[in-house]
Structures are given as C-alpha cells and as structure tokens.
Amino acid sequence: MTCCTNHFRSEKLCIDDKCWRYTKLAPLLAKDAAKLDVDSVFKELDKVSQKKHTLQSMVFEPADRVLHLAYGEGPATKLKPHRLDLGKLLDDK
C-alpha cells in the first residue's frame, strides 16, 4: 500500500515536503492492506479532504488494475466512486 497527496515529495520536485494530509494518511501504511477495502480507504481520505476544494479522489488497486475514482462538487470523498477497469484500457493499446 502507498499513500499520496497532490504535493510533490520527491527531492527533485519538492519545494516543501510538509503536508498535514499525507502525515495523517501515513499510518494507513502500517495497517494490513488485506483488511482495507475501498470504502474504508475513502473514509480515511475524507478525513483529510479539503471540503469543497476536494474535487477528485481515487483509490488504485494495482494488482487488479482497477481505479476507483470519485469526482465532482466537493468533497469528492463523499461521492460514490466509479470503478474503472484499467486492465481493459491498457490491454487494448
């Protein structure tokens, strides 16, 4: 499992690596990923939303090549995510 926010954290791109949202999400990394489902991750993301400014939120399941994307009037973390099968999209190319 990995967490990210829209702040650059790599040394070459970063201008400030302090992000309260990332810090609050980081404890998820210590949890057993098998016990986290998409709904529970969205609930955690909602805890760090920027309310009406959170226009999109996503959970990616790389092993299954699935993206769960919620977007729209914020907070997007409270919207029902759309399931996108990226395997089908990537296999077609």
MMTF fields as JSON, N, C-alpha, C and O atoms, coordinates in Angstrom:
{
  "mmtfVersion": "1.0.0",
  "mmtfProducer": "UNKNOWN",
  "numBonds": 371,
  "numAtoms": 372,
  "numGroups": 93,
  "numChains": 1,
  "numModels": 1,
  "chainsPerModel": [1],
  "groupsPerChain": [93],
  "chainIdList": ["A"],
  "bondAtomList": [4, 2, 8, 6, 12, 10, 16, 14, 20, 18, 24, 22, 28, 26, 32, 30, 36, 34, 40, 38, 44, 42, 48, 46, 52, 50, 56, 54, 60, 58, 64, 62, 68, 66, 72, 70, 76, 74, 80, 78, 84, 82, 88, 86, 92, 90, 96, 94, 100, 98, 104, 102, 108, 106, 112, 110, 116, 114, 120, 118, 124, 122, 128, 126, 132, 130, 136, 134, 140, 138, 144, 142, 148, 146, 152, 150, 156, 154, 160, 158, 164, 162, 168, 166, 172, 170, 176, 174, 180, 178, 184, 182, 188, 186, 192, 190, 196, 194, 200, 198, 204, 202, 208, 206, 212, 210, 216, 214, 220, 218, 224, 222, 228, 226, 232, 230, 236, 234, 240, 238, 244, 242, 248, 246, 252, 250, 256, 254, 260, 258, 264, 262, 268, 266, 272, 270, 276, 274, 280, 278, 284, 282, 288, 286, 292, 290, 296, 294, 300, 298, 304, 302, 308, 306, 312, 310, 316, 314, 320, 318, 324, 322, 328, 326, 332, 330, 336, 334, 340, 338, 344, 342, 348, 346, 352, 350, 356, 354, 360, 358, 364, 362, 368, 366],
  "bondOrderList": [1, 1, 1, 1, 1, 1, 1, 1, 1, 1, 1, 1, 1, 1, 1, 1, 1, 1, 1, 1, 1, 1, 1, 1, 1, 1, 1, 1, 1, 1, 1, 1, 1, 1, 1, 1, 1, 1, 1, 1, 1, 1, 1, 1, 1, 1, 1, 1, 1, 1, 1, 1, 1, 1, 1, 1, 1, 1, 1, 1, 1, 1, 1, 1, 1, 1, 1, 1, 1, 1, 1, 1, 1, 1, 1, 1, 1, 1, 1, 1, 1, 1, 1, 1, 1, 1, 1, 1, 1, 1, 1, 1],
  "groupList": [{"groupName": "MET", "atomNameList": ["N", "CA", "C", "O"], "elementList": ["N", "C", "C", "O"], "formalChargeList": [0, 0, 0, 0], "bondAtomList": [1, 0, 2, 1, 3, 2], "bondOrderList": [1, 1, 2], "singleLetterCode": "M", "chemCompType": "L-PEPTIDE LINKING"}, {"groupName": "THR", "atomNameList": ["N", "CA", "C", "O"], "elementList": ["N", "C", "C", "O"], "formalChargeList": [0, 0, 0, 0], "bondAtomList": [1, 0, 2, 1, 3, 2], "bondOrderList": [1, 1, 2], "singleLetterCode": "T", "chemCompType": "L-PEPTIDE LINKING"}, {"groupName": "CYS", "atomNameList": ["N", "CA", "C", "O"], "elementList": ["N", "C", "C", "O"], "formalChargeList": [0, 0, 0, 0], "bondAtomList": [1, 0, 2, 1, 3, 2], "bondOrderList": [1, 1, 2], "singleLetterCode": "C", "chemCompType": "L-PEPTIDE LINKING"}, {"groupName": "ASN", "atomNameList": ["N", "CA", "C", "O"], "elementList": ["N", "C", "C", "O"], "formalChargeList": [0, 0, 0, 0], "bondAtomList": [1, 0, 2, 1, 3, 2], "bondOrderList": [1, 1, 2], "singleLetterCode": "N", "chemCompType": "L-PEPTIDE LINKING"}, {"groupName": "HIS", "atomNameList": ["N", "CA", "C", "O"], "elementList": ["N", "C", "C", "O"], "formalChargeList": [0, 0, 0, 0], "bondAtomList": [1, 0, 2, 1, 3, 2], "bondOrderList": [1, 1, 2], "singleLetterCode": "H", "chemCompType": "L-PEPTIDE LINKING"}, {"groupName": "PHE", "atomNameList": ["N", "CA", "C", "O"], "elementList": ["N", "C", "C", "O"], "formalChargeList": [0, 0, 0, 0], "bondAtomList": [1, 0, 2, 1, 3, 2], "bondOrderList": [1, 1, 2], "singleLetterCode": "F", "chemCompType": "L-PEPTIDE LINKING"}, {"groupName": "ARG", "atomNameList": ["N", "CA", "C", "O"], "elementList": ["N", "C", "C", "O"], "formalChargeList": [0, 0, 0, 0], "bondAtomList": [1, 0, 2, 1, 3, 2], "bondOrderList": [1, 1, 2], "singleLetterCode": "R", "chemCompType": "L-PEPTIDE LINKING"}, {"groupName": "SER", "atomNameList": ["N", "CA", "C", "O"], "elementList": ["N", "C", "C", "O"], "formalChargeList": [0, 0, 0, 0], "bondAtomList": [1, 0, 2, 1, 3, 2], "bondOrderList": [1, 1, 2], "singleLetterCode": "S", "chemCompType": "L-PEPTIDE LINKING"}, {"groupName": "GLU", "atomNameList": ["N", "CA", "C", "O"], "elementList": ["N", "C", "C", "O"], "formalChargeList": [0, 0, 0, 0], "bondAtomList": [1, 0, 2, 1, 3, 2], "bondOrderList": [1, 1, 2], "singleLetterCode": "E", "chemCompType": "L-PEPTIDE LINKING"}, {"groupName": "LYS", "atomNameList": ["N", "CA", "C", "O"], "elementList": ["N", "C", "C", "O"], "formalChargeList": [0, 0, 0, 0], "bondAtomList": [1, 0, 2, 1, 3, 2], "bondOrderList": [1, 1, 2], "singleLetterCode": "K", "chemCompType": "L-PEPTIDE LINKING"}, {"groupName": "LEU", "atomNameList": ["N", "CA", "C", "O"], "elementList": ["N", "C", "C", "O"], "formalChargeList": [0, 0, 0, 0], "bondAtomList": [1, 0, 2, 1, 3, 2], "bondOrderList": [1, 1, 2], "singleLetterCode": "L", "chemCompType": "L-PEPTIDE LINKING"}, {"groupName": "ILE", "atomNameList": ["N", "CA", "C", "O"], "elementList": ["N", "C", "C", "O"], "formalChargeList": [0, 0, 0, 0], "bondAtomList": [1, 0, 2, 1, 3, 2], "bondOrderList": [1, 1, 2], "singleLetterCode": "I", "chemCompType": "L-PEPTIDE LINKING"}, {"groupName": "ASP", "atomNameList": ["N", "CA", "C", "O"], "elementList": ["N", "C", "C", "O"], "formalChargeList": [0, 0, 0, 0], "bondAtomList": [1, 0, 2, 1, 3, 2], "bondOrderList": [1, 1, 2], "singleLetterCode": "D", "chemCompType": "L-PEPTIDE LINKING"}, {"groupName": "TRP", "atomNameList": ["N", "CA", "C", "O"], "elementList": ["N", "C", "C", "O"], "formalChargeList": [0, 0, 0, 0], "bondAtomList": [1, 0, 2, 1, 3, 2], "bondOrderList": [1, 1, 2], "singleLetterCode": "W", "chemCompType": "L-PEPTIDE LINKING"}, {"groupName": "TYR", "atomNameList": ["N", "CA", "C", "O"], "elementList": ["N", "C", "C", "O"], "formalChargeList": [0, 0, 0, 0], "bondAtomList": [1, 0, 2, 1, 3, 2], "bondOrderList": [1, 1, 2], "singleLetterCode": "Y", "chemCompType": "L-PEPTIDE LINKING"}, {"groupName": "ALA", "atomNameList": ["N", "CA", "C", "O"], "elementList": ["N", "C", "C", "O"], "formalChargeList": [0, 0, 0, 0], "bondAtomList": [1, 0, 2, 1, 3, 2], "bondOrderList": [1, 1, 2], "singleLetterCode": "A", "chemCompType": "L-PEPTIDE LINKING"}, {"groupName": "PRO", "atomNameList": ["N", "CA", "C", "O"], "elementList": ["N", "C", "C", "O"], "formalChargeList": [0, 0, 0, 0], "bondAtomList": [1, 0, 2, 1, 3, 2], "bondOrderList": [1, 1, 2], "singleLetterCode": "P", "chemCompType": "L-PEPTIDE LINKING"}, {"groupName": "VAL", "atomNameList": ["N", "CA", "C", "O"], "elementList": ["N", "C", "C", "O"], "formalChargeList": [0, 0, 0, 0], "bondAtomList": [1, 0, 2, 1, 3, 2], "bondOrderList": [1, 1, 2], "singleLetterCode": "V", "chemCompType": "L-PEPTIDE LINKING"}, {"groupName": "GLN", "atomNameList": ["N", "CA", "C", "O"], "elementList": ["N", "C", "C", "O"], "formalChargeList": [0, 0, 0, 0], "bondAtomList": [1, 0, 2, 1, 3, 2], "bondOrderList": [1, 1, 2], "singleLetterCode": "Q", "chemCompType": "L-PEPTIDE LINKING"}, {"groupName": "GLY", "atomNameList": ["N", "CA", "C", "O"], "elementList": ["N", "C", "C", "O"], "formalChargeList": [0, 0, 0, 0], "bondAtomList": [1, 0, 2, 1, 3, 2], "bondOrderList": [1, 1, 2], "singleLetterCode": "G", "chemCompType": "PEPTIDE LINKING"}],
  "groupTypeList": [0, 1, 2, 2, 1, 3, 4, 5, 6, 7, 8, 9, 10, 2, 11, 12, 12, 9, 2, 13, 6, 14, 1, 9, 10, 15, 16, 10, 10, 15, 9, 12, 15, 15, 9, 10, 12, 17, 12, 7, 17, 5, 9, 8, 10, 12, 9, 17, 7, 18, 9, 9, 4, 1, 10, 18, 7, 0, 17, 5, 8, 16, 15, 12, 6, 17, 10, 4, 10, 15, 14, 19, 8, 19, 16, 15, 1, 9, 10, 9, 16, 4, 6, 10, 12, 10, 19, 9, 10, 10, 12, 12, 9],
  "groupIdList": [1, 2, 3, 4, 5, 6, 7, 8, 9, 10, 11, 12, 13, 14, 15, 16, 17, 18, 19, 20, 21, 22, 23, 24, 25, 26, 27, 28, 29, 30, 31, 32, 33, 34, 35, 36, 37, 38, 39, 40, 41, 42, 43, 44, 45, 46, 47, 48, 49, 50, 51, 52, 53, 54, 55, 56, 57, 58, 59, 60, 61, 62, 63, 64, 65, 66, 67, 68, 69, 70, 71, 72, 73, 74, 75, 76, 77, 78, 79, 80, 81, 82, 83, 84, 85, 86, 87, 88, 89, 90, 91, 92, 93],
  "secStructList": [7, 7, 7, 7, 7, 1, 1, 7, 7, 1, 6, 6, 6, 7, 1, 7, 7, 7, 7, 2, 2, 2, 2, 2, 2, 4, 4, 4, 4, 4, 1, 7, 4, 4, 4, 7, 7, 2, 2, 2, 2, 2, 2, 2, 2, 2, 2, 6, 7, 7, 4, 4, 4, 7, 7, 3, 3, 3, 3, 3, 3, 6, 6, 6, 6, 3, 3, 3, 3, 3, 3, 1, 1, 1, 7, 4, 4, 4, 1, 7, 7, 3, 3, 3, 3, 2, 2, 2, 2, 2, 2, 6, 7],
  "xCoordList": [0.841, 0.0, 0.887, 1.986, 0.4, 1.105, 0.087, -1.079, 0.51, -0.359, 0.25, 1.465, -0.613, -0.085, -1.103, -2.295, -0.603, -1.441, -0.953, -0.063, -1.503, -1.069, 0.124, 0.338, 0.883, 2.115, 3.3, 3.381, 4.201, 5.402, 6.266, 6.549, 6.685, 7.502, 8.887, 9.762, 9.094, 10.428, 11.376, 10.981, 12.618, 13.602, 13.76, 13.923, 13.714, 13.942, 12.772, 12.969, 11.577, 10.399, 9.857, 9.092, 10.251, 9.676, 10.158, 11.347, 9.223, 9.598, 9.258, 9.774, 8.38, 8.036, 7.425, 6.369, 8.071, 7.584, 6.629, 6.291, 6.202, 5.276, 3.843, 3.448, 3.091, 1.705, 0.927, 1.081, 0.108, -0.643, -1.508, -1.744, -1.988, -2.839, -2.039, -2.507, -0.843, -0.002, 0.358, 0.301, 0.72, 1.082, -0.076, 0.139, -1.289, -2.462, -2.797, -3.336, -2.491, -2.748, -1.663, -1.934, -0.46, 0.685, 0.462, 0.966, -0.259, -0.479, -1.201, -1.111, -1.9, -2.536, -1.501, -1.801, -0.292, 0.757, 1.11, 1.573, 0.891, 1.222, 0.111, 0.317, -1.055, -2.181, -2.066, -1.413, -2.701, -2.753, -3.644, -4.854, -3.056, -3.793, -4.96, -5.951, -4.857, -5.939, -7.199, -8.302, -7.03, -8.175, -8.808, -9.852, -8.196, -8.725, -9.489, -8.943, -10.757, -11.497, -11.613, -11.212, -12.152, -12.235, -13.027, -12.623, -14.145, -14.959, -14.199, -14.307, -13.434, -12.698, -11.583, -11.293, -10.963, -9.922, -10.541, -9.969, -11.707, -12.381, -12.764, -12.723, -13.131, -13.444, -12.21, -12.299, -11.061, -9.81, -9.463, -9.019, -9.666, -9.403, -10.322, -9.92, -11.55, -12.486, -12.009, -12.297, -11.285, -10.763, -9.746, -9.52, -9.134, -8.134, -8.59, -7.787, -9.874, -10.37, -10.257, -10.176, -10.255, -10.248, -11.643, -11.823, -12.615, -14.047, -14.399, -14.153, -14.963, -15.43, -14.281, -14.522, -13.049, -11.9, -11.389, -10.531, -11.911, -11.526, -12.471, -13.553, -12.043, -12.885, -12.72, -13.557, -11.671, -11.477, -10.719, -9.914, -11.008, -10.325, -10.308, -11.259, -9.217, -9.133, -8.413, -7.564, -8.791, -8.135, -7.746, -8.584, -6.484, -5.967, -5.608, -4.904, -6.094, -5.742, -4.86, -5.368, -3.536, -2.641, -2.675, -2.565, -2.824, -2.84, -4.019, -3.904, -5.152, -6.338, -6.457, -7.328, -5.549, -5.562, -6.923, -7.523, -7.38, -8.674, -8.463, -7.713, -9.135, -9.116, -10.532, -11.477, -10.677, -11.966, -11.862, -11.112, -12.609, -12.495, -13.806, -14.861, -13.724, -14.867, -14.505, -13.417, -15.418, -15.143, -16.44, -17.52, -16.315, -17.47, -17.389, -16.34, -18.512, -18.567, -18.141, -18.689, -17.176, -16.539, -17.353, -18.29, -16.994, -15.836, -16.125, -17.108, -15.276, -15.44, -15.337, -15.83, -14.706, -14.563, -15.905, -16.003, -16.929, -18.27, -19.126, -20.261, -18.595, -19.339, -19.078, -18.05, -20.014, -19.839, -18.775, -18.904, -17.731, -16.678, -17.102, -17.897, -16.555, -16.747, -15.607, -14.449, -15.936, -14.923, -14.467, -15.268, -13.185, -12.605, -11.648, -10.672, -11.925, -11.078, -9.945, -10.108, -8.805, -7.679, -7.044, -6.426, -7.188, -6.652, -7.218, -6.476, -8.509, -9.143, -8.615, -8.343, -8.48, -7.976, -6.533, -6.181, -5.708, -4.288, -4.062, -3.159, -4.852, -4.698, -5.088, -4.599, -5.966, -6.416, -5.37, -5.507, -4.34, -3.339, -2.197, -1.26],
  "yCoordList": [-1.17, 0.0, 1.235, 1.232, 2.265, 3.54, 4.664, 4.491, 5.786, 6.957, 8.103, 8.184, 8.977, 10.181, 11.305, 11.079, 12.5, 13.696, 14.417, 13.918, 15.546, 16.252, 17.182, 18.143, 16.904, 17.64, 16.803, 15.611, 17.416, 16.716, 16.388, 17.256, 15.128, 14.713, 14.266, 14.071, 14.102, 13.702, 14.885, 16.038, 14.587, 15.638, 16.614, 17.815, 16.113, 16.973, 17.904, 18.957, 17.551, 18.361, 19.127, 20.079, 18.714, 19.231, 20.646, 20.949, 21.492, 22.801, 22.864, 23.716, 21.952, 21.856, 20.477, 20.174, 19.643, 18.275, 18.131, 17.015, 19.235, 19.184, 19.241, 20.206, 18.204, 18.13, 17.436, 16.232, 18.165, 17.587, 16.427, 15.497, 16.463, 15.381, 14.094, 13.022, 14.193, 12.999, 12.433, 11.221, 13.294, 12.866, 12.119, 11.135, 12.586, 11.938, 10.617, 9.71, 10.495, 9.254, 8.202, 7.007, 8.623, 7.715, 6.52, 5.44, 6.645, 5.467, 4.319, 3.175, 4.592, 3.525, 2.544, 1.368, 3.028, 2.18, 1.027, -0.023, 1.225, 0.189, -0.851, -1.903, -0.558, -1.483, -2.604, -2.466, -3.697, -4.827, -4.448, -4.285, -4.309, -3.872, -4.792, -4.35, -6.064, -7.01, -6.659, -7.062, -5.915, -5.541, -4.227, -3.839, -3.547, -2.274, -2.495, -3.009, -2.101, -2.162, -0.744, 0.223, -0.637, 0.667, 1.661, 2.815, 1.227, 2.136, 2.657, 3.835, 1.792, 2.24, 3.21, 4.139, 3.006, 3.944, 5.293, 6.333, 5.292, 6.563, 7.289, 8.518, 6.551, 7.18, 7.85, 8.939, 7.202, 7.8, 9.036, 10.049, 8.947, 10.101, 11.268, 12.429, 10.954, 12.012, 12.781, 13.97, 12.111, 12.771, 13.854, 14.762, 13.769, 14.756, 15.578, 16.251, 15.511, 16.278, 17.774, 18.21, 18.518, 19.974, 20.501, 21.539, 19.732, 20.044, 20.341, 19.501, 21.499, 21.789, 21.851, 21.808, 21.951, 22.023, 20.642, 20.54, 19.593, 18.232, 17.793, 17.262, 18.025, 17.765, 16.359, 15.903, 15.672, 14.288, 13.538, 14.1, 12.255, 11.384, 9.995, 9.597, 9.252, 7.942, 6.923, 7.245, 5.675, 4.52, 3.608, 3.232, 3.264, 2.415, 1.056, 0.964, 0.006, -1.359, -1.928, -2.495, -1.779, -2.157, -3.64, -3.981, -4.519, -5.955, -6.313, -7.17, -5.643, -5.892, -4.938, -5.092, -3.936, -2.909, -2.207, -2.057, -1.786, -1.122, 0.216, 0.319, 1.228, 2.561, 2.898, 2.757, 3.341, 3.792, 5.316, 5.849, 5.999, 7.452, 8.129, 7.816, 9.055, 9.892, 11.319, 11.806, 11.973, 13.347, 14.132, 13.57, 15.426, 16.306, 17.346, 17.555, 17.992, 19.045, 18.474, 17.474, 19.11, 18.573, 18.631, 19.421, 17.786, 16.907, 15.627, 14.933, 15.333, 14.145, 12.865, 11.82, 12.935, 11.749, 11.249, 10.116, 12.07, 11.667, 11.162, 10.733, 11.209, 10.762, 9.289, 8.745, 8.649, 7.237, 7.143, 7.779, 6.354, 6.259, 5.402, 4.471, 5.744, 4.971, 3.964, 4.307, 2.73, 1.674, 1.631, 1.403, 1.849, 1.825, 0.646, 0.558, -0.246, -1.406, -0.978, -0.941, -0.655, -0.168, -1.288, -1.029, -2.517, -3.645, -3.669, -3.859, -3.481, -3.464, -2.296, -2.446, -1.151, 0.015, -0.183, 0.14, -0.711, -0.889, -2.036, -1.961, -3.076, -4.205, -3.869, -4.492, -2.889, -2.506, -1.706, -1.519, -1.234, -0.379, -1.212, -0.672],
  "zCoordList": [0.0, 0.0, 0.0, 0.555, -0.618, -0.617, -0.493, -0.848, -0.003, 0.131, -0.663, -0.839, -1.132, -1.778, -1.672, -1.461, -1.821, -1.929, -3.179, -3.869, -3.473, -4.673, -4.407, -5.147, -3.373, -3.088, -3.57, -3.273, -4.299, -4.742, -3.535, -2.709, -3.436, -2.31, -2.735, -1.892, -4.033, -4.476, -4.338, -4.509, -4.03, -3.756, -4.925, -4.707, -6.151, -7.314, -7.605, -8.211, -7.194, -7.493, -6.295, -6.45, -5.122, -3.893, -3.566, -3.661, -3.185, -2.643, -1.153, -0.43, -0.695, 0.723, 0.945, 0.389, 1.746, 1.929, 3.11, 3.505, 3.663, 4.782, 4.243, 3.589, 4.528, 4.099, 5.207, 5.408, 5.914, 7.033, 6.578, 7.349, 5.336, 4.848, 4.692, 5.074, 4.135, 3.984, 5.359, 5.568, 6.278, 7.623, 8.286, 8.995, 8.055, 8.649, 7.953, 8.588, 6.67, 5.938, 6.157, 6.048, 6.46, 6.565, 7.5, 7.193, 8.621, 9.478, 8.759, 9.203, 7.68, 6.913, 6.37, 6.166, 6.138, 5.588, 6.521, 6.073, 7.81, 8.792, 8.937, 9.543, 8.385, 8.504, 7.486, 6.451, 7.797, 6.883, 5.706, 5.867, 4.535, 3.352, 3.027, 2.447, 3.393, 3.12, 3.913, 3.545, 4.99, 5.819, 5.381, 5.905, 4.437, 3.953, 2.653, 1.677, 2.653, 1.407, 0.85, 1.497, -0.33, -0.998, -0.157, -0.021, 0.403, 1.214, 2.427, 2.765, 3.083, 4.272, 3.896, 4.649, 2.751, 2.315, 1.976, 2.305, 1.32, 1.027, 2.316, 2.367, 3.343, 4.636, 5.218, 5.784, 5.081, 5.556, 4.726, 5.266, 3.426, 2.562, 2.922, 2.848, 3.31, 3.682, 4.91, 5.052, 5.791, 6.988, 6.644, 7.444, 5.469, 5.07, 3.857, 3.212, 3.564, 2.409, 2.693, 3.841, 1.635, 1.756, 1.433, 0.796, 1.907, 1.767, 0.314, -0.551, 0.022, -1.342, -2.359, -3.565, -1.882, -2.786, -3.21, -4.086, -2.595, -2.989, -4.103, -3.851, -5.328, -6.5, -7.052, -7.831, -6.67, -7.1, -6.02, -5.276, -5.965, -5.021, -5.638, -6.311, -5.406, -6.045, -5.191, -4.359, -5.435, -4.826, -5.984, -6.804, -6.038, -7.113, -6.538, -5.532, -7.179, -6.808, -7.919, -8.887, -7.782, -8.874, -9.235, -10.413, -8.265, -8.574, -9.481, -10.357, -9.256, -10.072, -11.258, -12.114, -11.291, -12.329, -12.396, -13.46, -11.216, -11.077, -10.377, -9.406, -10.889, -10.285, -9.853, -10.63, -8.619, -8.097, -8.013, -7.196, -8.852, -8.991, -8.62, -9.172, -7.684, -7.329, -7.729, -7.419, -8.413, -8.841, -8.901, -9.081, -8.748, -8.798, -7.704, -7.095, -7.467, -6.464, -5.12, -4.656, -4.51, -3.318, -2.061, -1.945, -1.115, -1.18, -1.968, -1.707, -2.909, -3.749, -2.935, -3.359, -1.78, -0.931, -0.418, 0.052, -0.5, -0.054, -1.226, -1.019, -2.441, -3.618, -3.886, -3.481, -4.571, -4.928, -6.026, -7.072, -5.79, -6.81, -8.003, -7.875, -9.151, -10.377, -10.457, -10.218, -10.793, -10.917, -12.37, -13.276, -12.58, -13.92, -14.032, -13.287, -14.951, -15.188, -16.108, -17.327, -15.525, -16.314, -17.128, -18.161, -16.677, -17.424, -18.838, -19.801, -18.967, -20.282, -21.126, -22.317, -20.49, -21.22, -21.669, -22.804, -20.783, -21.095, -22.074, -22.908, -21.99, -22.89, -24.325, -25.267, -24.49, -25.827, -26.591, -27.8, -25.924, -26.586, -27.115, -27.702]
}
